[in-house]
Amino acid sequence: MESLPRVVEKKSVGVELPAGTHWWCSCGLSSTQPFCDGSHKGRGMAPLKFELEAPRKVWLCNCKHTKTPPFCDGSHKALP
């Protein structure tokens, strides 16, 4: 079995999101990155639910190693 979380990219992704509930992929397996598509099922991981009060642009982690999920904190810079 693949080691999780899988690094999707060693950079963040900026997305304009509407207000409301969003589900960030924490395992790196989703085909709809950076959002969850259910690929984590049966692998002991779960997506992270986050809420936005108003529409805005956010920078989401795509290396899956951030200390401030789902937002990028620059952790990708320290990955091999």
Biopython code that builds the backbone (N, CA, C, O; Angstrom):
import numpy as np
from Bio.PDB.StructureBuilder import StructureBuilder

atoms = [
    (1, "MET", "N", (0.840, -1.181, 0.000)),
    (1, "MET", "CA", (0.000, 0.000, 0.000)),
    (1, "MET", "C", (0.885, 1.245, 0.000)),
    (1, "MET", "O", (1.934, 1.277, 0.644)),
    (2, "GLU", "N", (0.457, 2.240, -0.713)),
    (2, "GLU", "CA", (1.178, 3.503, -0.849)),
    (2, "GLU", "C", (1.237, 4.249, 0.488)),
    (2, "GLU", "O", (0.279, 4.244, 1.261)),
    (3, "SER", "N", (2.388, 4.892, 0.741)),
    (3, "SER", "CA", (2.544, 5.704, 1.938)),
    (3, "SER", "C", (1.715, 6.984, 1.814)),
    (3, "SER", "O", (1.754, 7.664, 0.788)),
    (4, "LEU", "N", (0.963, 7.302, 2.874)),
    (4, "LEU", "CA", (0.099, 8.476, 2.835)),
    (4, "LEU", "C", (0.495, 9.453, 3.928)),
    (4, "LEU", "O", (0.961, 9.020, 4.982)),
    (5, "PRO", "N", (0.330, 10.732, 3.725)),
    (5, "PRO", "CA", (-0.296, 11.331, 2.549)),
    (5, "PRO", "C", (0.661, 11.390, 1.360)),
    (5, "PRO", "O", (1.875, 11.513, 1.523)),
    (6, "ARG", "N", (0.095, 11.301, 0.181)),
    (6, "ARG", "CA", (0.867, 11.388, -1.056)),
    (6, "ARG", "C", (1.037, 12.866, -1.407)),
    (6, "ARG", "O", (0.077, 13.635, -1.370)),
    (7, "VAL", "N", (2.275, 13.255, -1.751)),
    (7, "VAL", "CA", (2.541, 14.625, -2.184)),
    (7, "VAL", "C", (2.004, 14.788, -3.603)),
    (7, "VAL", "O", (2.440, 14.094, -4.522)),
    (8, "VAL", "N", (1.067, 15.696, -3.773)),
    (8, "VAL", "CA", (0.489, 15.955, -5.088)),
    (8, "VAL", "C", (1.410, 16.892, -5.862)),
    (8, "VAL", "O", (1.778, 16.610, -7.002)),
    (9, "GLU", "N", (1.777, 17.999, -5.242)),
    (9, "GLU", "CA", (2.700, 18.979, -5.804)),
    (9, "GLU", "C", (3.447, 19.637, -4.664)),
    (9, "GLU", "O", (2.921, 19.737, -3.555)),
    (10, "LYS", "N", (4.654, 20.084, -4.915)),
    (10, "LYS", "CA", (5.422, 20.803, -3.907)),
    (10, "LYS", "C", (5.174, 22.295, -4.054)),
    (10, "LYS", "O", (6.105, 23.089, -4.192)),
    (11, "LYS", "N", (3.900, 22.658, -4.021)),
    (11, "LYS", "CA", (3.480, 24.062, -4.058)),
    (11, "LYS", "C", (2.010, 24.124, -3.664)),
    (11, "LYS", "O", (1.303, 23.116, -3.653)),
    (12, "SER", "N", (1.577, 25.328, -3.346)),
    (12, "SER", "CA", (0.169, 25.528, -2.993)),
    (12, "SER", "C", (-0.639, 25.763, -4.267)),
    (12, "SER", "O", (-0.093, 25.936, -5.357)),
    (13, "VAL", "N", (-1.956, 25.761, -4.089)),
    (13, "VAL", "CA", (-2.848, 26.055, -5.205)),
    (13, "VAL", "C", (-3.812, 27.146, -4.741)),
    (13, "VAL", "O", (-4.470, 27.011, -3.709)),
    (14, "GLY", "N", (-3.885, 28.222, -5.514)),
    (14, "GLY", "CA", (-4.796, 29.313, -5.206)),
    (14, "GLY", "C", (-6.136, 29.083, -5.878)),
    (14, "GLY", "O", (-6.206, 28.865, -7.087)),
    (15, "VAL", "N", (-7.199, 29.133, -5.087)),
    (15, "VAL", "CA", (-8.542, 28.929, -5.633)),
    (15, "VAL", "C", (-9.513, 29.954, -5.068)),
    (15, "VAL", "O", (-9.471, 30.289, -3.885)),
    (16, "GLU", "N", (-10.383, 30.442, -5.934)),
    (16, "GLU", "CA", (-11.475, 31.329, -5.527)),
    (16, "GLU", "C", (-12.629, 30.432, -5.098)),
    (16, "GLU", "O", (-13.125, 29.627, -5.887)),
    (17, "LEU", "N", (-13.053, 30.571, -3.851)),
    (17, "LEU", "CA", (-14.117, 29.707, -3.335)),
    (17, "LEU", "C", (-15.306, 30.528, -2.859)),
    (17, "LEU", "O", (-15.143, 31.637, -2.350)),
    (18, "PRO", "N", (-16.494, 29.979, -3.029)),
    (18, "PRO", "CA", (-17.676, 30.645, -2.493)),
    (18, "PRO", "C", (-17.752, 30.425, -0.975)),
    (18, "PRO", "O", (-17.077, 29.549, -0.435)),
    (19, "ALA", "N", (-18.562, 31.211, -0.310)),
    (19, "ALA", "CA", (-18.820, 30.980, 1.107)),
    (19, "ALA", "C", (-19.462, 29.607, 1.259)),
    (19, "ALA", "O", (-20.169, 29.142, 0.366)),
    (20, "GLY", "N", (-19.213, 28.964, 2.395)),
    (20, "GLY", "CA", (-19.832, 27.674, 2.649)),
    (20, "GLY", "C", (-18.837, 26.617, 3.070)),
    (20, "GLY", "O", (-17.707, 26.922, 3.449)),
    (21, "THR", "N", (-19.270, 25.370, 2.999)),
    (21, "THR", "CA", (-18.486, 24.214, 3.435)),
    (21, "THR", "C", (-17.696, 23.637, 2.272)),
    (21, "THR", "O", (-18.203, 23.504, 1.158)),
    (22, "HIS", "N", (-16.443, 23.298, 2.553)),
    (22, "HIS", "CA", (-15.553, 22.701, 1.555)),
    (22, "HIS", "C", (-14.824, 21.533, 2.216)),
    (22, "HIS", "O", (-14.640, 21.514, 3.433)),
    (23, "TRP", "N", (-14.411, 20.560, 1.405)),
    (23, "TRP", "CA", (-13.720, 19.369, 1.915)),
    (23, "TRP", "C", (-12.366, 19.246, 1.225)),
    (23, "TRP", "O", (-12.294, 18.951, 0.032)),
    (24, "TRP", "N", (-11.284, 19.474, 1.990)),
    (24, "TRP", "CA", (-9.908, 19.405, 1.481)),
    (24, "TRP", "C", (-9.395, 17.969, 1.562)),
    (24, "TRP", "O", (-9.552, 17.304, 2.586)),
    (25, "CYS", "N", (-8.792, 17.504, 0.496)),
    (25, "CYS", "CA", (-8.197, 16.162, 0.455)),
    (25, "CYS", "C", (-6.930, 16.162, 1.303)),
    (25, "CYS", "O", (-6.005, 16.927, 1.030)),
    (26, "SER", "N", (-6.877, 15.320, 2.321)),
    (26, "SER", "CA", (-5.692, 15.225, 3.176)),
    (26, "SER", "C", (-4.794, 14.040, 2.817)),
    (26, "SER", "O", (-3.661, 13.958, 3.292)),
    (27, "CYS", "N", (-5.289, 13.125, 1.984)),
    (27, "CYS", "CA", (-4.509, 11.920, 1.664)),
    (27, "CYS", "C", (-3.664, 12.063, 0.400)),
    (27, "CYS", "O", (-2.663, 11.365, 0.235)),
    (28, "GLY", "N", (-4.068, 12.967, -0.489)),
    (28, "GLY", "CA", (-3.327, 13.160, -1.736)),
    (28, "GLY", "C", (-3.759, 12.232, -2.864)),
    (28, "GLY", "O", (-3.135, 12.237, -3.925)),
    (29, "LEU", "N", (-4.804, 11.440, -2.670)),
    (29, "LEU", "CA", (-5.222, 10.467, -3.683)),
    (29, "LEU", "C", (-6.363, 10.955, -4.582)),
    (29, "LEU", "O", (-6.620, 10.362, -5.630)),
    (30, "SER", "N", (-7.030, 12.005, -4.188)),
    (30, "SER", "CA", (-8.189, 12.488, -4.931)),
    (30, "SER", "C", (-7.826, 12.920, -6.351)),
    (30, "SER", "O", (-6.759, 13.488, -6.582)),
    (31, "SER", "N", (-8.715, 12.647, -7.291)),
    (31, "SER", "CA", (-8.502, 13.102, -8.676)),
    (31, "SER", "C", (-9.064, 14.503, -8.876)),
    (31, "SER", "O", (-8.985, 15.057, -9.973)),
    (32, "THR", "N", (-9.637, 15.081, -7.811)),
    (32, "THR", "CA", (-10.197, 16.433, -7.882)),
    (32, "THR", "C", (-9.433, 17.372, -6.946)),
    (32, "THR", "O", (-10.041, 18.207, -6.277)),
    (33, "GLN", "N", (-8.109, 17.241, -6.897)),
    (33, "GLN", "CA", (-7.263, 18.052, -6.021)),
    (33, "GLN", "C", (-7.549, 19.531, -6.193)),
    (33, "GLN", "O", (-7.778, 19.992, -7.311)),
    (34, "PRO", "N", (-7.540, 20.272, -5.114)),
    (34, "PRO", "CA", (-7.180, 19.898, -3.748)),
    (34, "PRO", "C", (-8.369, 19.429, -2.917)),
    (34, "PRO", "O", (-8.293, 19.385, -1.690)),
    (35, "PHE", "N", (-9.456, 19.082, -3.576)),
    (35, "PHE", "CA", (-10.676, 18.688, -2.871)),
    (35, "PHE", "C", (-10.864, 17.177, -2.874)),
    (35, "PHE", "O", (-10.342, 16.477, -3.742)),
    (36, "CYS", "N", (-11.607, 16.686, -1.902)),
    (36, "CYS", "CA", (-11.835, 15.254, -1.717)),
    (36, "CYS", "C", (-12.820, 14.693, -2.747)),
    (36, "CYS", "O", (-13.823, 15.325, -3.079)),
    (37, "ASP", "N", (-12.510, 13.489, -3.245)),
    (37, "ASP", "CA", (-13.448, 12.763, -4.113)),
    (37, "ASP", "C", (-13.791, 11.390, -3.532)),
    (37, "ASP", "O", (-14.428, 10.574, -4.199)),
    (38, "GLY", "N", (-13.367, 11.134, -2.282)),
    (38, "GLY", "CA", (-13.668, 9.858, -1.623)),
    (38, "GLY", "C", (-12.601, 8.795, -1.801)),
    (38, "GLY", "O", (-12.783, 7.675, -1.324)),
    (39, "SER", "N", (-11.500, 9.096, -2.464)),
    (39, "SER", "CA", (-10.442, 8.100, -2.715)),
    (39, "SER", "C", (-9.785, 7.593, -1.435)),
    (39, "SER", "O", (-9.137, 6.546, -1.459)),
    (40, "HIS", "N", (-9.933, 8.300, -0.325)),
    (40, "HIS", "CA", (-9.322, 7.920, 0.948)),
    (40, "HIS", "C", (-10.003, 6.722, 1.601)),
    (40, "HIS", "O", (-9.424, 6.104, 2.494)),
    (41, "LYS", "N", (-11.194, 6.387, 1.184)),
    (41, "LYS", "CA", (-11.978, 5.357, 1.863)),
    (41, "LYS", "C", (-11.204, 4.039, 1.980)),
    (41, "LYS", "O", (-10.644, 3.542, 1.003)),
    (42, "GLY", "N", (-11.187, 3.491, 3.192)),
    (42, "GLY", "CA", (-10.499, 2.237, 3.456)),
    (42, "GLY", "C", (-9.006, 2.391, 3.663)),
    (42, "GLY", "O", (-8.291, 1.392, 3.741)),
    (43, "ARG", "N", (-8.516, 3.623, 3.753)),
    (43, "ARG", "CA", (-7.077, 3.856, 3.901)),
    (43, "ARG", "C", (-6.715, 4.518, 5.216)),
    (43, "ARG", "O", (-5.556, 4.872, 5.433)),
    (44, "GLY", "N", (-7.703, 4.692, 6.106)),
    (44, "GLY", "CA", (-7.421, 5.242, 7.421)),
    (44, "GLY", "C", (-7.221, 6.751, 7.453)),
    (44, "GLY", "O", (-6.672, 7.282, 8.419)),
    (45, "MET", "N", (-7.653, 7.432, 6.426)),
    (45, "MET", "CA", (-7.549, 8.889, 6.392)),
    (45, "MET", "C", (-8.924, 9.469, 6.100)),
    (45, "MET", "O", (-9.829, 8.762, 5.658)),
    (46, "ALA", "N", (-9.068, 10.764, 6.351)),
    (46, "ALA", "CA", (-10.346, 11.437, 6.105)),
    (46, "ALA", "C", (-10.073, 12.842, 5.586)),
    (46, "ALA", "O", (-9.023, 13.417, 5.872)),
    (47, "PRO", "N", (-11.009, 13.396, 4.825)),
    (47, "PRO", "CA", (-10.844, 14.770, 4.354)),
    (47, "PRO", "C", (-11.033, 15.747, 5.512)),
    (47, "PRO", "O", (-11.558, 15.385, 6.565)),
    (48, "LEU", "N", (-10.604, 16.973, 5.303)),
    (48, "LEU", "CA", (-10.771, 18.014, 6.308)),
    (48, "LEU", "C", (-11.858, 18.973, 5.859)),
    (48, "LEU", "O", (-11.779, 19.572, 4.787)),
    (49, "LYS", "N", (-12.871, 19.106, 6.696)),
    (49, "LYS", "CA", (-13.967, 20.038, 6.428)),
    (49, "LYS", "C", (-13.527, 21.435, 6.864)),
    (49, "LYS", "O", (-12.998, 21.611, 7.961)),
    (50, "PHE", "N", (-13.748, 22.430, 5.993)),
    (50, "PHE", "CA", (-13.501, 23.814, 6.394)),
    (50, "PHE", "C", (-14.591, 24.706, 5.848)),
    (50, "PHE", "O", (-15.189, 24.434, 4.807)),
    (51, "GLU", "N", (-14.833, 25.776, 6.576)),
    (51, "GLU", "CA", (-15.931, 26.700, 6.258)),
    (51, "GLU", "C", (-15.365, 28.071, 5.920)),
    (51, "GLU", "O", (-14.406, 28.528, 6.540)),
    (52, "LEU", "N", (-15.961, 28.715, 4.941)),
    (52, "LEU", "CA", (-15.645, 30.101, 4.628)),
    (52, "LEU", "C", (-16.898, 30.927, 4.870)),
    (52, "LEU", "O", (-17.984, 30.577, 4.407)),
    (53, "GLU", "N", (-16.742, 32.014, 5.590)),
    (53, "GLU", "CA", (-17.870, 32.904, 5.905)),
    (53, "GLU", "C", (-18.267, 33.748, 4.701)),
    (53, "GLU", "O", (-19.427, 34.133, 4.551)),
    (54, "ALA", "N", (-17.287, 34.030, 3.846)),
    (54, "ALA", "CA", (-17.523, 34.873, 2.670)),
    (54, "ALA", "C", (-16.686, 34.329, 1.518)),
    (54, "ALA", "O", (-15.686, 33.651, 1.753)),
    (55, "PRO", "N", (-17.078, 34.615, 0.273)),
    (55, "PRO", "CA", (-16.264, 34.156, -0.851)),
    (55, "PRO", "C", (-14.892, 34.819, -0.793)),
    (55, "PRO", "O", (-14.779, 35.997, -0.455)),
    (56, "ARG", "N", (-13.852, 34.057, -1.122)),
    (56, "ARG", "CA", (-12.498, 34.622, -1.155)),
    (56, "ARG", "C", (-11.522, 33.658, -1.806)),
    (56, "ARG", "O", (-11.816, 32.480, -2.006)),
    (57, "LYS", "N", (-10.354, 34.193, -2.129)),
    (57, "LYS", "CA", (-9.281, 33.358, -2.665)),
    (57, "LYS", "C", (-8.482, 32.810, -1.497)),
    (57, "LYS", "O", (-8.110, 33.548, -0.584)),
    (58, "VAL", "N", (-8.222, 31.505, -1.533)),
    (58, "VAL", "CA", (-7.416, 30.858, -0.502)),
    (58, "VAL", "C", (-6.284, 30.087, -1.167)),
    (58, "VAL", "O", (-6.384, 29.697, -2.330)),
    (59, "TRP", "N", (-5.210, 29.873, -0.421)),
    (59, "TRP", "CA", (-4.062, 29.103, -0.905)),
    (59, "TRP", "C", (-4.047, 27.790, -0.132)),
    (59, "TRP", "O", (-3.706, 27.750, 1.050)),
    (60, "LEU", "N", (-4.423, 26.716, -0.825)),
    (60, "LEU", "CA", (-4.538, 25.409, -0.195)),
    (60, "LEU", "C", (-3.279, 24.588, -0.414)),
    (60, "LEU", "O", (-2.633, 24.672, -1.458)),
    (61, "CYS", "N", (-2.944, 23.794, 0.595)),
    (61, "CYS", "CA", (-1.755, 22.947, 0.555)),
    (61, "CYS", "C", (-1.972, 21.793, -0.424)),
    (61, "CYS", "O", (-3.007, 21.128, -0.400)),
    (62, "ASN", "N", (-0.985, 21.570, -1.276)),
    (62, "ASN", "CA", (-1.046, 20.436, -2.191)),
    (62, "ASN", "C", (0.061, 19.422, -1.913)),
    (62, "ASN", "O", (0.136, 18.385, -2.572)),
    (63, "CYS", "N", (0.933, 19.725, -0.925)),
    (63, "CYS", "CA", (1.944, 18.728, -0.544)),
    (63, "CYS", "C", (1.416, 17.831, 0.574)),
    (63, "CYS", "O", (1.969, 16.765, 0.840)),
    (64, "LYS", "N", (0.341, 18.275, 1.222)),
    (64, "LYS", "CA", (-0.354, 17.534, 2.285)),
    (64, "LYS", "C", (0.446, 17.434, 3.577)),
    (64, "LYS", "O", (0.123, 16.609, 4.430)),
    (65, "HIS", "N", (1.486, 18.256, 3.744)),
    (65, "HIS", "CA", (2.312, 18.240, 4.951)),
    (65, "HIS", "C", (2.230, 19.536, 5.752)),
    (65, "HIS", "O", (3.011, 19.733, 6.683)),
    (66, "THR", "N", (1.304, 20.418, 5.408)),
    (66, "THR", "CA", (1.150, 21.677, 6.120)),
    (66, "THR", "C", (0.834, 21.460, 7.604)),
    (66, "THR", "O", (0.207, 20.468, 7.975)),
    (67, "LYS", "N", (1.266, 22.376, 8.423)),
    (67, "LYS", "CA", (0.936, 22.339, 9.853)),
    (67, "LYS", "C", (-0.335, 23.160, 10.115)),
    (67, "LYS", "O", (-0.814, 23.218, 11.248)),
    (68, "THR", "N", (-0.884, 23.798, 9.060)),
    (68, "THR", "CA", (-2.078, 24.629, 9.179)),
    (68, "THR", "C", (-3.137, 24.211, 8.148)),
    (68, "THR", "O", (-3.628, 25.049, 7.392)),
    (69, "PRO", "N", (-3.490, 22.917, 8.117)),
    (69, "PRO", "CA", (-4.416, 22.450, 7.095)),
    (69, "PRO", "C", (-5.768, 23.154, 7.147)),
    (69, "PRO", "O", (-6.267, 23.446, 8.234)),
    (70, "PRO", "N", (-6.351, 23.424, 6.025)),
    (70, "PRO", "CA", (-5.969, 23.042, 4.666)),
    (70, "PRO", "C", (-5.062, 24.062, 3.981)),
    (70, "PRO", "O", (-4.736, 23.926, 2.801)),
    (71, "PHE", "N", (-4.657, 25.094, 4.743)),
    (71, "PHE", "CA", (-3.936, 26.200, 4.128)),
    (71, "PHE", "C", (-2.432, 25.952, 4.075)),
    (71, "PHE", "O", (-1.861, 25.332, 4.973)),
    (72, "CYS", "N", (-1.808, 26.438, 3.026)),
    (72, "CYS", "CA", (-0.364, 26.278, 2.841)),
    (72, "CYS", "C", (0.394, 27.086, 3.888)),
    (72, "CYS", "O", (0.050, 28.236, 4.164)),
    (73, "ASP", "N", (1.427, 26.477, 4.469)),
    (73, "ASP", "CA", (2.304, 27.178, 5.406)),
    (73, "ASP", "C", (3.753, 27.159, 4.921)),
    (73, "ASP", "O", (4.659, 27.548, 5.658)),
    (74, "GLY", "N", (3.975, 26.707, 3.683)),
    (74, "GLY", "CA", (5.326, 26.643, 3.132)),
    (74, "GLY", "C", (6.064, 25.361, 3.439)),
    (74, "GLY", "O", (7.242, 25.244, 3.103)),
    (75, "SER", "N", (5.407, 24.381, 4.074)),
    (75, "SER", "CA", (6.065, 23.112, 4.410)),
    (75, "SER", "C", (6.666, 22.414, 3.204)),
    (75, "SER", "O", (7.638, 21.671, 3.340)),
    (76, "HIS", "N", (6.101, 22.642, 2.024)),
    (76, "HIS", "CA", (6.595, 21.987, 0.804)),
    (76, "HIS", "C", (8.045, 22.349, 0.514)),
    (76, "HIS", "O", (8.742, 21.594, -0.165)),
    (77, "LYS", "N", (8.515, 23.492, 1.018)),
    (77, "LYS", "CA", (9.898, 23.926, 0.778)),
    (77, "LYS", "C", (10.905, 23.035, 1.482)),
    (77, "LYS", "O", (12.068, 22.986, 1.081)),
    (78, "ALA", "N", (10.482, 22.327, 2.527)),
    (78, "ALA", "CA", (11.386, 21.452, 3.296)),
    (78, "ALA", "C", (11.319, 19.995, 2.869)),
    (78, "ALA", "O", (12.045, 19.160, 3.408)),
    (79, "LEU", "N", (10.454, 19.676, 1.904)),
    (79, "LEU", "CA", (10.327, 18.279, 1.458)),
    (79, "LEU", "C", (11.490, 17.912, 0.530)),
    (79, "LEU", "O", (11.980, 18.746, -0.231)),
    (80, "PRO", "N", (11.920, 16.654, 0.607)),
    (80, "PRO", "CA", (13.003, 16.217, -0.294)),
    (80, "PRO", "C", (12.577, 16.204, -1.744)),
    (80, "PRO", "O", (13.374, 15.861, -2.619)),
]
sb = StructureBuilder()
sb.init_structure("model")
sb.init_model(0)
sb.init_chain("A")
sb.init_seg("    ")
for serial, (resi, resn, name, xyz) in enumerate(atoms, 1):
    if name == "N":
        sb.init_residue(resn, " ", resi, " ")
    sb.init_atom(name, np.array(xyz, "f"), 0.0, 1.0, " ", f" {name:<3s}", serial, name[0])
structure = sb.get_structure()
